[in-house]
């Protein structure tokens, strides 16, 4: 959570469209729907870019795929 966003009480949900490689890496992270706060959007993109995913499989073989990842920023 960005420190400035926490102090200002910014909350919301960011939806990211992520291309996952056969190795489980985030190849591309695109903003699908903004939280309304650029700091939260960027923080979510930066975090997800470093995540490891379980790749999709087709017939037992890992393949590249796209997924939508929601990131919720809540101060509760």
N, C-alpha and C positions, 0 to 999 in steps of 0.2 A: 504494500500500500504506500503510495507516495506520501511523504511526510506533510507536504503542503496540502495535499488533497484531504488527508486525515484532519488537519487543523481547520480547514475550511468546511469540513462536513460534507465533502463531495461523495456521493454514493451512486451506484448504478450497475447495470450489467452490460458487459461488452461481449459481442458475438464475433468470433474470429473464424474465418474459413482457412483451414490448414491442410496443406498437401503433405502427406506422410509418406516417406520413402519406404521401400521394402525392408530397410534396416531399422525403421522406427524413428527416423529423424524428421524434424519439421523442415521441409525443403522451402516452403513458402508460407507466410502468415499474412493474410489479408484481413482488413477490417470489413466485416459484413454488416454490423450495426453498432453504432457508437453508443457509449454511455451518456454522451452529452458533455463529457469532460475530456479534453485532449490528453491531459496528464494520465487519467485512468486508462484511456485507450492505448497510449504508448507503453505504459507499465505492463498491461496485459500482453501486448504484442512481444515485448522484450522477454517476459517470463516464458511464454509458450514457445518462443523460438528455441529455447534451451531444454524443453521437455523431451523425454523419450516416450514414444508411443508403442503400443502393440500393433504391428502392421496388419493390414487386411490380408486375407489369404484367399487364393483361388485354387481349388484342387490341391491344397496342401502346400502351395508355393506362395511365399510372401510377395505382395504386389503393392505398387504405389496407389494411394487413394486420397480422396478429399474428405474431411470431416468438419463439422461445425462445433466449435468449443465455446461454451458460455463461461465467462469469468464474472463472478459476482463480487462487487465491492460493497461491503456492508459494515457499518460501524456499531452494530448491535452486539 
